[in-house]
Amino acid sequence: MVRNYFYLVAGLLFIFLAVTHTWFGLETALPILHGSNIDIGTITIFTFQLHMIGIQDLTYGAAAILMAFQKRMEIVKFTAWVIIAIMIARWVVMAFVTVVHNIGGLTSLLTSSMAFLVLIVLLFLGTRVKGKYNRTSSA
């Protein structure tokens, strides 16, 4: 039985983002890189970074879905806060790198920023859920 719908929705969204991120990279970015004069070492680094982000989002999705079914929310609250902190750090790095290397590219961060914000808000709301399943029991 689902105990926290915020975590469930966040988990499904994380999985969706992992799939679309990896798919976009495989279908769009990697073919462009392979058709260019960029060093194979740089292409390799870009490829594993692309897959690492996909796996990270997939892992967060699986964790959030498992958290949604946990009876005692206080057990998973710390995990939600860790994921929130990592998501904020990822956004800060994306924004900083964009500002340093391509200030005109800030508008390209809008979609990613909205996705990050939605995920952070869902996880935050999930930490606020209280109810009959949120009490500590001795059984």
N, CA, C and O atoms as a GROMACS GRO file, in nm:
protein
  556
    1MET      N    1   0.084  -0.118   0.000
    1MET     CA    2   0.000   0.000   0.000
    1MET      C    3   0.089   0.125   0.000
    1MET      O    4   0.184   0.135   0.078
    2VAL      N    5   0.056   0.218  -0.087
    2VAL     CA    6   0.133   0.342  -0.096
    2VAL      C    7   0.108   0.424   0.029
    2VAL      O    8  -0.006   0.450   0.066
    3ARG      N    9   0.216   0.466   0.093
    3ARG     CA   10   0.208   0.545   0.215
    3ARG      C   11   0.238   0.693   0.189
    3ARG      O   12   0.199   0.780   0.266
    4ASN      N   13   0.308   0.720   0.078
    4ASN     CA   14   0.348   0.857   0.050
    4ASN      C   15   0.346   0.878  -0.102
    4ASN      O   16   0.438   0.836  -0.172
    5TYR      N   17   0.242   0.942  -0.151
    5TYR     CA   18   0.226   0.963  -0.294
    5TYR      C   19   0.326   1.064  -0.350
    5TYR      O   20   0.358   1.060  -0.469
    6PHE      N   21   0.375   1.154  -0.266
    6PHE     CA   22   0.477   1.249  -0.313
    6PHE      C   23   0.604   1.176  -0.355
    6PHE      O   24   0.661   1.204  -0.460
    7TYR      N   25   0.648   1.080  -0.272
    7TYR     CA   26   0.765   1.001  -0.306
    7TYR      C   27   0.739   0.915  -0.430
    7TYR      O   28   0.828   0.899  -0.514
    8LEU      N   29   0.621   0.860  -0.440
    8LEU     CA   30   0.587   0.775  -0.555
    8LEU      C   31   0.595   0.855  -0.685
    8LEU      O   32   0.656   0.810  -0.782
    9VAL      N   33   0.533   0.972  -0.687
    9VAL     CA   34   0.535   1.056  -0.807
    9VAL      C   35   0.679   1.101  -0.837
    9VAL      O   36   0.720   1.101  -0.953
   10ALA      N   37   0.753   1.140  -0.734
   10ALA     CA   38   0.892   1.180  -0.755
   10ALA      C   39   0.973   1.064  -0.814
   10ALA      O   40   1.054   1.084  -0.904
   11GLY      N   41   0.952   0.944  -0.762
   11GLY     CA   42   1.023   0.828  -0.812
   11GLY      C   43   0.993   0.800  -0.958
   11GLY      O   44   1.084   0.772  -1.036
   12LEU      N   45   0.868   0.807  -0.994
   12LEU     CA   46   0.830   0.786  -1.134
   12LEU      C   47   0.888   0.895  -1.224
   12LEU      O   48   0.932   0.867  -1.335
   13LEU      N   49   0.888   1.018  -1.176
   13LEU     CA   50   0.946   1.128  -1.253
   13LEU      C   51   1.097   1.112  -1.268
   13LEU      O   52   1.152   1.139  -1.375
   14PHE      N   53   1.165   1.069  -1.163
   14PHE     CA   54   1.309   1.043  -1.172
   14PHE      C   55   1.337   0.937  -1.279
   14PHE      O   56   1.429   0.953  -1.359
   15ILE      N   57   1.259   0.830  -1.280
   15ILE     CA   58   1.280   0.723  -1.378
   15ILE      C   59   1.254   0.776  -1.519
   15ILE      O   60   1.329   0.746  -1.612
   16PHE      N   61   1.148   0.854  -1.535
   16PHE     CA   62   1.118   0.915  -1.665
   16PHE      C   63   1.235   1.004  -1.710
   16PHE      O   64   1.276   0.998  -1.826
   17LEU      N   65   1.288   1.085  -1.620
   17LEU     CA   66   1.401   1.172  -1.654
   17LEU      C   67   1.526   1.092  -1.688
   17LEU      O   68   1.600   1.130  -1.779
   18ALA      N   69   1.549   0.982  -1.617
   18ALA     CA   70   1.665   0.899  -1.646
   18ALA      C   71   1.656   0.842  -1.788
   18ALA      O   72   1.754   0.843  -1.863
   19VAL      N   73   1.539   0.793  -1.823
   19VAL     CA   74   1.520   0.734  -1.957
   19VAL      C   75   1.532   0.841  -2.065
   19VAL      O   76   1.602   0.822  -2.164
   20THR      N   77   1.464   0.954  -2.047
   20THR     CA   78   1.469   1.057  -2.151
   20THR      C   79   1.607   1.120  -2.163
   20THR      O   80   1.651   1.152  -2.273
   21HIS      N   81   1.676   1.138  -2.050
   21HIS     CA   82   1.811   1.195  -2.054
   21HIS      C   83   1.905   1.103  -2.134
   21HIS      O   84   1.978   1.149  -2.222
   22THR      N   85   1.902   0.975  -2.102
   22THR     CA   86   1.989   0.880  -2.170
   22THR      C   87   1.951   0.866  -2.317
   22THR      O   88   2.037   0.862  -2.404
   23TRP      N   89   1.823   0.858  -2.343
   23TRP     CA   90   1.775   0.846  -2.481
   23TRP      C   91   1.818   0.967  -2.564
   23TRP      O   92   1.868   0.952  -2.676
   24PHE      N   93   1.796   1.087  -2.510
   24PHE     CA   94   1.838   1.209  -2.580
   24PHE      C   95   1.988   1.206  -2.608
   24PHE      O   96   2.032   1.239  -2.718
   25GLY      N   97   2.066   1.167  -2.510
   25GLY     CA   98   2.210   1.162  -2.528
   25GLY      C   99   2.252   1.064  -2.636
   25GLY      O  100   2.338   1.095  -2.718
   26LEU      N  101   2.190   0.945  -2.635
   26LEU     CA  102   2.225   0.842  -2.734
   26LEU      C  103   2.180   0.880  -2.875
   26LEU      O  104   2.250   0.853  -2.972
   27GLU      N  105   2.064   0.943  -2.885
   27GLU     CA  106   2.007   0.975  -3.016
   27GLU      C  107   2.056   1.108  -3.073
   27GLU      O  108   2.058   1.126  -3.195
   28THR      N  109   2.094   1.202  -2.988
   28THR     CA  110   2.126   1.336  -3.036
   28THR      C  111   2.272   1.374  -3.010
   28THR      O  112   2.346   1.404  -3.105
   29ALA      N  113   2.313   1.374  -2.887
   29ALA     CA  114   2.445   1.427  -2.853
   29ALA      C  115   2.559   1.337  -2.899
   29ALA      O  116   2.655   1.385  -2.960
   30LEU      N  117   2.551   1.208  -2.871
   30LEU     CA  118   2.662   1.119  -2.907
   30LEU      C  119   2.687   1.109  -3.057
   30LEU      O  120   2.803   1.110  -3.099
   31PRO      N  121   2.584   1.099  -3.140
   31PRO     CA  122   2.612   1.098  -3.285
   31PRO      C  123   2.683   1.225  -3.334
   31PRO      O  124   2.768   1.218  -3.422
   32ILE      N  125   2.649   1.339  -3.276
   32ILE     CA  126   2.717   1.464  -3.313
   32ILE      C  127   2.864   1.457  -3.273
   32ILE      O  128   2.952   1.495  -3.350
   33LEU      N  129   2.889   1.408  -3.152
   33LEU     CA  130   3.028   1.397  -3.105
   33LEU      C  131   3.109   1.300  -3.191
   33LEU      O  132   3.224   1.328  -3.224
   34HIS      N  133   3.048   1.187  -3.226
   34HIS     CA  134   3.120   1.087  -3.306
   34HIS      C  135   3.147   1.137  -3.447
   34HIS      O  136   3.242   1.092  -3.511
   35GLY      N  137   3.066   1.228  -3.495
   35GLY     CA  138   3.086   1.284  -3.629
   35GLY      C  139   3.176   1.405  -3.631
   35GLY      O  140   3.195   1.466  -3.736
   36SER      N  141   3.234   1.440  -3.518
   36SER     CA  142   3.318   1.559  -3.511
   36SER      C  143   3.465   1.520  -3.499
   36SER      O  144   3.500   1.402  -3.498
   37ASN      N  145   3.549   1.620  -3.489
   37ASN     CA  146   3.694   1.597  -3.475
   37ASN      C  147   3.738   1.596  -3.330
   37ASN      O  148   3.856   1.614  -3.301
   38ILE      N  149   3.645   1.576  -3.238
   38ILE     CA  150   3.678   1.574  -3.096
   38ILE      C  151   3.753   1.446  -3.063
   38ILE      O  152   3.722   1.339  -3.116
   39ASP      N  153   3.852   1.458  -2.976
   39ASP     CA  154   3.934   1.346  -2.932
   39ASP      C  155   3.847   1.235  -2.873
   39ASP      O  156   3.749   1.263  -2.804
   40ILE      N  157   3.881   1.110  -2.901
   40ILE     CA  158   3.804   0.994  -2.852
   40ILE      C  159   3.801   0.988  -2.700
   40ILE      O  160   3.704   0.939  -2.642
   41GLY      N  161   3.905   1.038  -2.635
   41GLY     CA  162   3.907   1.042  -2.489
   41GLY      C  163   3.798   1.135  -2.435
   41GLY      O  164   3.732   1.102  -2.336
   42THR      N  165   3.780   1.249  -2.499
   42THR     CA  166   3.676   1.343  -2.459
   42THR      C  167   3.538   1.283  -2.484
   42THR      O  168   3.448   1.298  -2.401
   43ILE      N  169   3.521   1.215  -2.596
   43ILE     CA  170   3.394   1.149  -2.626
   43ILE      C  171   3.364   1.042  -2.522
   43ILE      O  172   3.249   1.029  -2.478
   44THR      N  173   3.466   0.967  -2.481
   44THR     CA  174   3.449   0.863  -2.379
   44THR      C  175   3.405   0.925  -2.246
   44THR      O  176   3.315   0.873  -2.181
   45ILE      N  177   3.470   1.034  -2.206
   45ILE     CA  178   3.433   1.101  -2.081
   45ILE      C  179   3.289   1.151  -2.089
   45ILE      O  180   3.212   1.133  -1.994
   46PHE      N  181   3.252   1.213  -2.199
   46PHE     CA  182   3.115   1.262  -2.216
   46PHE      C  183   3.015   1.147  -2.209
   46PHE      O  184   2.910   1.160  -2.147
   47THR      N  185   3.050   1.034  -2.271
   47THR     CA  186   2.960   0.918  -2.273
   47THR      C  187   2.939   0.862  -2.133
   47THR      O  188   2.825   0.835  -2.095
   48PHE      N  189   3.045   0.844  -2.056
   48PHE     CA  190   3.023   0.788  -1.923
   48PHE      C  191   2.958   0.888  -1.830
   48PHE      O  192   2.884   0.847  -1.740
   49GLN      N  193   2.981   1.018  -1.848
   49GLN     CA  194   2.910   1.118  -1.768
   49GLN      C  195   2.760   1.114  -1.798
   49GLN      O  196   2.677   1.122  -1.707
   50LEU      N  197   2.727   1.102  -1.925
   50LEU     CA  198   2.587   1.092  -1.967
   50LEU      C  199   2.520   0.972  -1.899
   50LEU      O  200   2.410   0.985  -1.845
   51HIS      N  201   2.586   0.858  -1.901
   51HIS     CA  202   2.529   0.738  -1.841
   51HIS      C  203   2.527   0.744  -1.689
   51HIS      O  204   2.436   0.689  -1.626
   52MET      N  205   2.626   0.809  -1.630
   52MET     CA  206   2.628   0.822  -1.483
   52MET      C  207   2.508   0.904  -1.435
   52MET      O  208   2.446   0.869  -1.334
   53ILE      N  209   2.475   1.011  -1.505
   53ILE     CA  210   2.359   1.092  -1.466
   53ILE      C  211   2.231   1.010  -1.482
   53ILE      O  212   2.142   1.016  -1.396
   54GLY      N  213   2.221   0.934  -1.590
   54GLY     CA  214   2.104   0.848  -1.609
   54GLY      C  215   2.090   0.744  -1.499
   54GLY      O  216   1.980   0.723  -1.447
   55ILE      N  217   2.199   0.680  -1.463
   55ILE     CA  218   2.195   0.579  -1.356
   55ILE      C  219   2.165   0.644  -1.221
   55ILE      O  220   2.093   0.586  -1.140
   56GLN      N  221   2.220   0.762  -1.198
   56GLN     CA  222   2.193   0.832  -1.073
   56GLN      C  223   2.043   0.862  -1.061
   56GLN      O  224   1.984   0.838  -0.956
   57ASP      N  225   1.983   0.914  -1.167
   57ASP     CA  226   1.840   0.944  -1.164
   57ASP      C  227   1.757   0.816  -1.151
   57ASP      O  228   1.655   0.814  -1.082
   58LEU      N  229   1.800   0.710  -1.217
   58LEU     CA  230   1.730   0.582  -1.206
   58LEU      C  231   1.736   0.528  -1.062
   58LEU      O  232   1.637   0.476  -1.011
   59THR      N  233   1.851   0.542  -0.999
   59THR     CA  234   1.867   0.500  -0.860
   59THR      C  235   1.780   0.582  -0.766
   59THR      O  236   1.715   0.527  -0.676
   60TYR      N  237   1.778   0.714  -0.786
   60TYR     CA  238   1.690   0.799  -0.706
   60TYR      C  239   1.544   0.760  -0.725
   60TYR      O  240   1.467   0.758  -0.629
   61GLY      N  241   1.507   0.728  -0.848
   61GLY     CA  242   1.370   0.688  -0.875
   61GLY      C  243   1.333   0.560  -0.802
   61GLY      O  244   1.227   0.552  -0.741
   62ALA      N  245   1.420   0.461  -0.809
   62ALA     CA  246   1.394   0.335  -0.739
   62ALA      C  247   1.386   0.358  -0.588
   62ALA      O  248   1.299   0.303  -0.521
   63ALA      N  249   1.477   0.440  -0.536
   63ALA     CA  250   1.477   0.468  -0.392
   63ALA      C  251   1.348   0.539  -0.351
   63ALA      O  252   1.287   0.503  -0.250
   64ALA      N  253   1.306   0.639  -0.428
   64ALA     CA  254   1.185   0.714  -0.394
   64ALA      C  255   1.061   0.624  -0.400
   64ALA      O  256   0.971   0.636  -0.317
   65ILE      N  257   1.056   0.535  -0.498
   65ILE     CA  258   0.942   0.443  -0.506
   65ILE      C  259   0.940   0.350  -0.386
   65ILE      O  260   0.835   0.327  -0.327
   66LEU      N  261   1.055   0.298  -0.348
   66LEU     CA  262   1.061   0.213  -0.228
   66LEU      C  263   1.023   0.292  -0.103
   66LEU      O  264   0.955   0.241  -0.014
   67MET      N  265   1.065   0.418  -0.098
   67MET     CA  266   1.032   0.504   0.016
   67MET      C  267   0.881   0.527   0.025
   67MET      O  268   0.827   0.541   0.135
   68ALA      N  269   0.813   0.530  -0.089
   68ALA     CA  270   0.669   0.556  -0.092
   68ALA      C  271   0.590   0.446  -0.022
   68ALA      O  272   0.478   0.469   0.023
   69PHE      N  273   0.648   0.327  -0.012
   69PHE     CA  274   0.578   0.214   0.049
   69PHE      C  275   0.621   0.187   0.193
   69PHE      O  276   0.570   0.095   0.257
   70GLN      N  277   0.714   0.266   0.244
   70GLN     CA  278   0.766   0.248   0.380
   70GLN      C  279   0.660   0.288   0.482
   70GLN      O  280   0.598   0.394   0.470
   71LYS      N  281   0.639   0.206   0.581
   71LYS     CA  282   0.538   0.236   0.684
   71LYS      C  283   0.580   0.351   0.773
   71LYS      O  284   0.499   0.437   0.808
   72ARG      N  285   0.706   0.354   0.810
   72ARG     CA  286   0.754   0.457   0.904
   72ARG      C  287   0.832   0.562   0.826
   72ARG      O  288   0.948   0.541   0.789
   73MET      N  289   0.768   0.674   0.802
   73MET     CA  290   0.828   0.780   0.721
   73MET      C  291   0.955   0.838   0.782
   73MET      O  292   1.041   0.887   0.709
   74GLU      N  293   0.968   0.834   0.914
   74GLU     CA  294   1.089   0.890   0.976
   74GLU      C  295   1.213   0.812   0.934
   74GLU      O  296   1.324   0.865   0.942
   75ILE      N  297   1.196   0.688   0.891
   75ILE     CA  298   1.310   0.608   0.847
   75ILE      C  299   1.364   0.660   0.714
   75ILE      O  300   1.485   0.656   0.691
   76VAL      N  301   1.278   0.707   0.626
   76VAL     CA  302   1.320   0.748   0.492
   76VAL      C  303   1.337   0.899   0.477
   76VAL      O  304   1.383   0.946   0.373
   77LYS      N  305   1.300   0.975   0.577
   77LYS     CA  306   1.308   1.121   0.567
   77LYS      C  307   1.451   1.168   0.541
   77LYS      O  308   1.473   1.258   0.460
   78PHE      N  309   1.549   1.107   0.609
   78PHE     CA  310   1.688   1.146   0.588
   78PHE      C  311   1.730   1.122   0.444
   78PHE      O  312   1.800   1.205   0.385
   79THR      N  313   1.690   1.010   0.386
   79THR     CA  314   1.723   0.979   0.247
   79THR      C  315   1.666   1.086   0.154
   79THR      O  316   1.734   1.128   0.061
   80ALA      N  317   1.544   1.128   0.180
   80ALA     CA  318   1.483   1.233   0.097
   80ALA      C  319   1.564   1.361   0.106
   80ALA      O  320   1.586   1.427   0.004
   81TRP      N  321   1.608   1.397   0.225
   81TRP     CA  322   1.687   1.520   0.242
   81TRP      C  323   1.823   1.509   0.172
   81TRP      O  324   1.872   1.608   0.117
   82VAL      N  325   1.883   1.392   0.173
   82VAL     CA  326   2.010   1.372   0.103
   82VAL      C  327   1.989   1.389  -0.048
   82VAL      O  328   2.069   1.455  -0.114
   83ILE      N  329   1.883   1.330  -0.101
   83ILE     CA  330   1.855   1.344  -0.245
   83ILE      C  331   1.828   1.491  -0.279
   83ILE      O  332   1.874   1.540  -0.381
   84ILE      N  333   1.753   1.560  -0.194
   84ILE     CA  334   1.726   1.703  -0.215
   84ILE      C  335   1.858   1.781  -0.220
   84ILE      O  336   1.877   1.864  -0.308
   85ALA      N  337   1.947   1.754  -0.125
   85ALA     CA  338   2.076   1.825  -0.120
   85ALA      C  339   2.158   1.798  -0.246
   85ALA      O  340   2.220   1.890  -0.301
   86ILE      N  341   2.160   1.675  -0.292
   86ILE     CA  342   2.234   1.641  -0.414
   86ILE      C  343   2.173   1.709  -0.536
   86ILE      O  344   2.245   1.757  -0.623
   87MET      N  345   2.040   1.712  -0.542
   87MET     CA  346   1.973   1.778  -0.655
   87MET      C  347   2.005   1.928  -0.657
   87MET      O  348   2.030   1.984  -0.764
   88ILE      N  349   2.005   1.991  -0.542
   88ILE     CA  350   2.039   2.134  -0.535
   88ILE      C  351   2.185   2.154  -0.578
   88ILE      O  352   2.215   2.247  -0.653
   89ALA      N  353   2.274   2.068  -0.532
   89ALA     CA  354   2.415   2.079  -0.570
   89ALA      C  355   2.432   2.059  -0.721
   89ALA      O  356   2.509   2.131  -0.784
   90ARG      N  357   2.361   1.963  -0.779
   90ARG     CA  358   2.367   1.942  -0.924
   90ARG      C  359   2.321   2.066  -0.998
   90ARG      O  360   2.383   2.106  -1.097
   91TRP      N  361   2.213   2.129  -0.952
   91TRP     CA  362   2.162   2.248  -1.018
   91TRP      C  363   2.262   2.362  -1.008
   91TRP      O  364   2.285   2.433  -1.106
   92VAL      N  365   2.322   2.380  -0.891
   92VAL     CA  366   2.420   2.486  -0.873
   92VAL      C  367   2.539   2.466  -0.968
   92VAL      O  368   2.586   2.562  -1.029
   93VAL      N  369   2.586   2.344  -0.980
   93VAL     CA  370   2.698   2.316  -1.070
   93VAL      C  371   2.657   2.345  -1.215
   93VAL      O  372   2.733   2.408  -1.288
   94MET      N  373   2.539   2.300  -1.255
   94MET     CA  374   2.492   2.328  -1.392
   94MET      C  375   2.484   2.478  -1.418
   94MET      O  376   2.530   2.526  -1.521
   95ALA      N  377   2.426   2.551  -1.325
   95ALA     CA  378   2.411   2.696  -1.342
   95ALA      C  379   2.547   2.764  -1.345
   95ALA      O  380   2.570   2.851  -1.429
   96PHE      N  381   2.637   2.727  -1.255
   96PHE     CA  382   2.769   2.788  -1.248
   96PHE      C  383   2.847   2.764  -1.377
   96PHE      O  384   2.904   2.857  -1.434
   97VAL      N  385   2.849   2.639  -1.422
   97VAL     CA  386   2.923   2.606  -1.544
   97VAL      C  387   2.863   2.681  -1.664
   97VAL      O  388   2.936   2.728  -1.750
   98THR      N  389   2.732   2.690  -1.668
   98THR     CA  390   2.667   2.762  -1.778
   98THR      C  391   2.704   2.910  -1.775
   98THR      O  392   2.734   2.969  -1.878
   99VAL      N  393   2.701   2.970  -1.657
   99VAL     CA  394   2.734   3.113  -1.645
   99VAL      C  395   2.880   3.138  -1.684
   99VAL      O  396   2.911   3.235  -1.753
  100VAL      N  397   2.969   3.051  -1.640
  100VAL     CA  398   3.112   3.070  -1.667
  100VAL      C  399   3.144   3.050  -1.816
  100VAL      O  400   3.223   3.126  -1.873
  101HIS      N  401   3.083   2.950  -1.879
  101HIS     CA  402   3.119   2.915  -2.016
  101HIS      C  403   3.026   2.970  -2.124
  101HIS      O  404   3.068   2.985  -2.238
  102ASN      N  405   2.902   3.000  -2.088
  102ASN     CA  406   2.807   3.044  -2.190
  102ASN      C  407   2.692   3.118  -2.124
  102ASN      O  408   2.584   3.063  -2.107
  103ILE      N  409   2.715   3.243  -2.088
  103ILE     CA  410   2.614   3.321  -2.017
  103ILE      C  411   2.485   3.329  -2.098
  103ILE      O  412   2.376   3.338  -2.040
  104GLY      N  413   2.495   3.327  -2.229
  104GLY     CA  414   2.376   3.330  -2.314
  104GLY      C  415   2.294   3.202  -2.307
  104GLY      O  416   2.179   3.199  -2.349
  105GLY      N  417   2.355   3.096  -2.254
  105GLY     CA  418   2.286   2.967  -2.246
  105GLY      C  419   2.201   2.950  -2.122
  105GLY      O  420   2.148   2.841  -2.098
  106LEU      N  421   2.188   3.054  -2.043
  106LEU     CA  422   2.108   3.042  -1.921
  106LEU      C  423   1.963   3.003  -1.949
  106LEU      O  424   1.901   2.932  -1.870
  107THR      N  425   1.910   3.048  -2.062
  107THR     CA  426   1.772   3.012  -2.094
  107THR      C  427   1.758   2.862  -2.120
  107THR      O  428   1.650   2.806  -2.103
  108SER      N  429   1.866   2.797  -2.161
  108SER     CA  430   1.860   2.653  -2.184
  108SER      C  431   1.847   2.575  -2.054
  108SER      O  432   1.813   2.457  -2.055
  109LEU      N  433   1.874   2.640  -1.943
  109LEU     CA  434   1.860   2.576  -1.812
  109LEU      C  435   1.716   2.573  -1.762
  109LEU      O  436   1.685   2.507  -1.663
  110LEU      N  437   1.627   2.644  -1.831
  110LEU     CA  438   1.490   2.657  -1.783
  110LEU      C  439   1.421   2.522  -1.767
  110LEU      O  440   1.359   2.498  -1.663
  111THR      N  441   1.429   2.436  -1.865
  111THR     CA  442   1.362   2.305  -1.858
  111THR      C  443   1.419   2.220  -1.745
  111THR      O  444   1.344   2.162  -1.665
  112SER      N  445   1.551   2.213  -1.739
  112SER     CA  446   1.615   2.136  -1.632
  112SER      C  447   1.581   2.194  -1.495
  112SER      O  448   1.554   2.121  -1.400
  113SER      N  449   1.583   2.326  -1.486
  113SER     CA  450   1.553   2.392  -1.359
  113SER      C  451   1.411   2.361  -1.312
  113SER      O  452   1.388   2.337  -1.194
  114MET      N  453   1.317   2.360  -1.405
  114MET     CA  454   1.178   2.329  -1.370
  114MET      C  455   1.167   2.184  -1.322
  114MET      O  456   1.098   2.157  -1.223
  115ALA      N  457   1.233   2.092  -1.390
  115ALA     CA  458   1.230   1.952  -1.349
  115ALA      C  459   1.291   1.935  -1.211
  115ALA      O  460   1.236   1.865  -1.126
  116PHE      N  461   1.405   1.999  -1.188
  116PHE     CA  462   1.471   1.991  -1.056
  116PHE      C  463   1.380   2.048  -0.949
  116PHE      O  464   1.365   1.990  -0.841
  117LEU      N  465   1.320   2.163  -0.978
  117LEU     CA  466   1.233   2.227  -0.880
  117LEU      C  467   1.114   2.138  -0.845
  117LEU      O  468   1.080   2.124  -0.727
  118VAL      N  469   1.051   2.079  -0.945
  118VAL     CA  470   0.937   1.990  -0.920
  118VAL      C  471   0.980   1.872  -0.834
  118VAL      O  472   0.911   1.836  -0.739
  119LEU      N  473   1.094   1.811  -0.866
  119LEU     CA  474   1.142   1.697  -0.788
  119LEU      C  475   1.174   1.737  -0.644
  119LEU      O  476   1.138   1.666  -0.550
  120ILE      N  477   1.239   1.850  -0.627
  120ILE     CA  478   1.274   1.896  -0.493
  120ILE      C  479   1.148   1.925  -0.412
  120ILE      O  480   1.139   1.888  -0.295
  121VAL      N  481   1.049   1.989  -0.474
  121VAL     CA  482   0.924   2.020  -0.404
  121VAL      C  483   0.850   1.891  -0.368
  121VAL      O  484   0.799   1.879  -0.256
  122LEU      N  485   0.844   1.795  -0.460
  122LEU     CA  486   0.777   1.667  -0.429
  122LEU      C  487   0.845   1.595  -0.312
  122LEU      O  488   0.778   1.546  -0.222
  123LEU      N  489   0.978   1.591  -0.316
  123LEU     CA  490   1.050   1.525  -0.206
  123LEU      C  491   1.030   1.600  -0.075
  123LEU      O  492   1.011   1.539   0.030
  124PHE      N  493   1.035   1.733  -0.081
  124PHE     CA  494   1.012   1.812   0.040
  124PHE      C  495   0.872   1.787   0.095
  124PHE      O  496   0.856   1.766   0.216
  125LEU      N  497   0.771   1.789   0.009
  125LEU     CA  498   0.635   1.762   0.055
  125LEU      C  499   0.624   1.621   0.112
  125LEU      O  500   0.549   1.597   0.207
  126GLY      N  501   0.698   1.529   0.054
  126GLY     CA  502   0.700   1.393   0.107
  126GLY      C  503   0.755   1.386   0.248
  126GLY      O  504   0.710   1.304   0.328
  127THR      N  505   0.852   1.471   0.279
  127THR     CA  506   0.907   1.472   0.416
  127THR      C  507   0.808   1.529   0.516
  127THR      O  508   0.822   1.506   0.636
  128ARG      N  509   0.709   1.602   0.468
  128ARG     CA  510   0.611   1.668   0.555
  128ARG      C  511   0.488   1.580   0.582
  128ARG      O  512   0.402   1.618   0.662
  129VAL      N  513   0.478   1.466   0.515
  129VAL     CA  514   0.361   1.381   0.531
  129VAL      C  515   0.354   1.326   0.673
  129VAL      O  516   0.450   1.270   0.725
  130LYS      N  517   0.241   1.344   0.731
  130LYS     CA  518   0.215   1.289   0.865
  130LYS      C  519   0.084   1.213   0.857
  130LYS      O  520  -0.001   1.243   0.773
  131GLY      N  521   0.068   1.118   0.942
  131GLY     CA  522  -0.055   1.041   0.941
  131GLY      C  523  -0.043   0.916   1.025
  131GLY      O  524   0.051   0.900   1.103
  132LYS      N  525  -0.138   0.830   1.009
  132LYS     CA  526  -0.141   0.711   1.093
  132LYS      C  527  -0.022   0.619   1.069
  132LYS      O  528   0.009   0.536   1.155
  133TYR      N  529   0.045   0.631   0.955
  133TYR     CA  530   0.159   0.545   0.926
  133TYR      C  531   0.290   0.609   0.968
  133TYR      O  532   0.396   0.548   0.951
  134ASN      N  533   0.287   0.729   1.021
  134ASN     CA  534   0.409   0.801   1.054
  134ASN      C  535   0.448   0.788   1.200
  134ASN      O  536   0.549   0.846   1.241
  135ARG      N  537   0.374   0.714   1.280
  135ARG     CA  538   0.405   0.698   1.422
  135ARG      C  539   0.502   0.582   1.444
  135ARG      O  540   0.500   0.483   1.372
  136THR      N  541   0.585   0.599   1.544
  136THR     CA  542   0.673   0.492   1.583
  136THR      C  543   0.595   0.394   1.669
  136THR      O  544   0.524   0.434   1.761
  137SER      N  545   0.609   0.266   1.637
  137SER     CA  546   0.536   0.165   1.717
  137SER      C  547   0.637   0.067   1.775
  137SER      O  548   0.748   0.050   1.723
  138SER      N  549   0.598   0.004   1.882
  138SER     CA  550   0.687  -0.091   1.948
  138SER      C  551   0.674  -0.231   1.889
  138SER      O  552   0.751  -0.320   1.923
  139ALA      N  553   0.576  -0.251   1.802
  139ALA     CA  554   0.554  -0.384   1.743
  139ALA      C  555   0.642  -0.409   1.625
  139ALA      O  556   0.635  -0.517   1.565
   0.00000   0.00000   0.00000
